[in-house]
Amino acid sequence: MRDDVSAQVLAAGMAGSGALHLVRPRTYEWMIPPELGPARPWVTGSGVAELATAALLAVPRTRRLGGWAAVGVLVGVLPAHAQTLRVFRRRPGKLAVAVARIPFQLPMLTAALRVARGR
């Protein structure tokens, strides 16, 4: 039961974020480290990955696979968090917000692992 709630919450978050990546990609492009090349393909790809993950999480039969996909997506966005810290390193207020966002990754990752393991 607990993993069902986790899956639903993760699915909703992934669906919303994935849709936003595709509808408003410029919102995310600055977060892509320049070392990775052009930002648009990364933003589009991550949006598609989030939507696909949301779909997997929404269906009980594919929920565990969706949990593992969510783990992959959450780990995959770590370079964007690092880039955010880099961009805001000389802007204390924005840097504080960027730093404060990072710990929220842990409960999301924990929820994704709970779903993936069927717990």
Secondary structure by P-SEA (a helix, b strand, c coil): caaaaaaaaaaaaaaaaaaaaaaccccccccccccccccaaaaaaaaaaaaaaaaaaacccaaaaaaaaaaaaaaaaaaaaaaaaaaacccaaaaaaaaaaaaaaaaaaaaaaaaaacc
